[in-house]
Amino acid sequence: MDHALQEHEEMKGCEPASGGVATQPAPGDADIESPRPPKGESRELPVLPARDVVVFPGTVVPLTIGREKSKRLVDSVLAGDKALVIATQRDEEVDEPGLDDIYRVGTTTTVLKLLRMPDGSSSLLVHGVTRVGIERLVATEPFLRALVHAQEDEPADSLEVQALAHTARSTAEQVLELSPNVPDEARTVLDSIEDAEPLADYLAANLSLGVAQKQELLETFDVGERLRKIIGTLSNQLEVLQLSKKIQTDMRAEIDKSQREYYLQQQMQAIRKELGETDSGTAELAEVAARIKAAEMPAEVQREAERELRRLERIPQASPEHGVIRDYLDWLCQMPWNVQTSDSLDLDRAERILETDHYGLGRVKRRILEHLAARKLKPDGRGPILCFVGPPGVGKTSLGQSIARALGRQFIRISLGGVHDEADIRGHRRTYIGAVPGSIVRELRKCGARNPVLMIDEVDKVGADFRGDPSAALLEVLDPAQNQTFTDHYLAVPFDLSQVLFIATANQMDTVTPALRDRMEVIELQGYTTAEKLEIGKRHLLPRQIDEHGLKGRRVRFEDDALRMIVEHYTRESGVRNLERRVASVCRGLAAKVARGKRVRRTVRADDLAEYLGPARFEPEVVAGHGIPGVSNGLAYTPTGGELIFVEAAQMPGSGGFKLTGQIGDVMKESAEAALTLVRSRGQDWGVDGSRLKSVDVHVHVPAGGVRKDGPSAGVAILTALVSLLSDRAADPTVALTGEITLRGRVLPVGGIKEKLLAAHRAGVRTVVLPARNEPDLEELPADVRQSLRIVLVEEVGEVLAIAFGSGGKRIVAGRRGSYNKGHRPVQRKR
């Protein structure tokens, strides 16, 4: 049964809907004038369609009024005799029901009360009077009006009906007895109903039935038949409640039984202890104690483990805390407290492994060998934490694997990309359900040694939120002076990480916190030159992909021109990851032909690539054949390597305006404004008429507007383009420039020198102007690039313009020779 006398309940849809369970009217309601039509006669009454509720005679039901047509009906009824017919909708989703959308048997009701809500809806309290049949609709606007006639119940004075009423009352009382949270008023209302007809309607209104079943009861005019249906429903509900009570009783008995069994088990354990016998629980505890002893834990950790073991002895196996402590002791026993692999510190072997696995990267390999040499001379020394920084695909992760292979250590990798929770590093405390150690402890247990090579990948992509800052948790891990007492929140005991060789990787250091950056020695891995990519492709990528695609025994080979074309026209990157993907695509195409039994040419040529890779995707920028006033060549550094960019300037009649376009960032805009200020303040020294700027507007544009550009290194290129435009002189198209400028005319150093010079070399540039303070960056420049480029080091913008316009060549003299250009074309410094 529904909960009797419930005050209000939100129903589906807008309105009208039942606000609660039907109740019997108060004694005073008997004096309300009845809207019952005279027997055998029809009467015109307004009809209120109701959603999801059936109103029975003799019950008081709250309704929620929300539809405008229903509101108009209520206003009209309240102004008249307060009588209306409640008819239930067949489909509650219909907003404008007609005669076919409502059941043809409803209930005449009298409005008892109307409450208007702040949200615009109304709560209506109605008293059901009698069943009526709807003959036809008289009007649909402004609300439904219908011709109805009363449906009288058949006589209910027979002994059979009285017996059915007695059975229904008795069954309902049993349901109320077993139902939880039923108010006492429900039994009082049930006892106060004496006649069979109101009893049947009251029970029907409060049964847990759907709308269709309740409507069926409303349309059952025979009181005896109505009582039979109600008794059937009550009997089913009574069986469900009795079964539920039996289940609860059985569960309570089972719990009591478990408690009794626990008490008896404790007694039996005491008896066995007196007899010197052991049970399975005692054997398990003995096994854990033996594992603790065999784990060779530090004294402090062993004391903690033995303390937890004593707690485990006192806690019953059925307790959840027993499983938590057992898992904790398992973690302590499985950690490699005193287990480590022997290092192979043969530097010649390590050098051979590095040379075999990686081509180029001479400075990086040298630093790794120095690190291994220090380990060999002082095995217990605290070496620095290495951090490999470079663009994607240059071999940072594979270098860590090579170091582990050279040392004979285990290699484990932890990726921090997208990690926001400090617990991923330090673990969760055991107070939390499902707590586990952090990733470092988990990986150490997995590898089974306390001195692996542990690579912390993507350290620059760590995030921070309300769960903590993982970068702060790494401060202790990556500090050689502190990590010998690293404490995971789950273990809650120190673990010595000083024997772990940590290697971090990052694509850039800008997002790494200063405190974390200070704990690491940064080793930059710059992008590969075209020649280096060709060698890597021939030595590593081609053999691997030919083997992976089943072509190893078919003598497939790539011509150098084909590999070069893939590098220059199908990839644009600093590393070789996309190069390997393109080579794999060609090998897949060859494998598909071989699998079909077709003849395949074993040598892949440059003109075969279009068949497997499609048309060329990239065309490198090349310098113009002749100069144009207002255009200069700049050099930019991108995550995929260096690029040659063109800075274009144009003028038009105006009033001294200045405009920048080409997806330029704030730093680059400031460089352009500094260049314009220099032209205005010192333009006469460079052949620029200062008064000319007042009568023209200048527009500076950097092509490739779909690519965002930023940084201060384009300052000298923008200055050269402005001077070229305003002095009507063309800059040398074979000269490329890079450097930051100041308002004093100084040229400051910039980054990405190697990548920029490689881009200039690819584009056919002959002369490159660099800041003088970037001279140390030329040490790693490949010999073929140094031989083909004329590199001029400058300190002041006047020197830049002299070279760009060809007027300062006679003042350029050979600069200081260093070991980096010995035997090659000298780097020239502008004096």
Buried (B, 14 or more C-beta within 10 A) or exposed (E): BBBBBBEEBEBEBBBBBBBBBBBBBEEEEEEBEEBBBEEEEBBEBBBBBBBBBBBBBBBBBBBBBBBEBBBBBBBBBEEEEBBBBBBBBBEBEBEEBEBEBBBBBBBBBBBBEBEEEEEEBBBBBBBBBBBBBBBEBBEBEBBBBBBBBBBEBEEBEEEEBBEBBEBBBEBBBBBBEBBEEBEEEBBEBBEEBEBBBBBBBBBBBBBEBEBEBBBBBBBBEEBBBBBBBBBEBBBEBBEEBEEEEEEEEEEEEEEEEEEEEBEEBEEEBEEEEEEEEBEEBBEBBEEBBEBBEEBEBBEEBBEBBBEBBEEBEEBEEEEEEBEBBBBBBEBBBBBBBEEBBEBBBBEEBBBEBBEEBBBBBEBBBEBBBEBBEEBEEEEEEEBEBBBBBBBEBBBBBEBBBBBBBBBBBBBBBBBBEEBBBBBBBBBBEBEEEEBBBBBBBBBBBEBBBBBBBBBBBBBBBBBBEEEBBBBBBBBBBBBBEBBBEBEBBBBBBBBBBBBBBBBBBBBEBEEBBEEBBEBBEBBBBBBBBBBBBBBBBBBBBBEBBBEEBEBEEEEBEBEEEBBBBBBBBBBBBBBBBBBBBBBBBBBBBBBEEBEEEEEBEEEBEBEBBEEBBEEEEEEBBEBEEEBBBBBBBBBBBBEBBBBBBBBBBBBEEBEEEBEBEBEBEEBBEEBBBBBBEBBBEBBEEBBBEEEEBEEBBBBBBBBBEEEEBBBBBBBBBBBBBBBBBBBEBBBBBBBBBBBBBBEEBBBBBBBBBBBBBBBBBBBBBBBBBBBBBBBEBBEBBBEEBBEBBBBBBBBBBBBBBBBBBBEBEEEBEEBEEEEBBEEBBBBBBBE
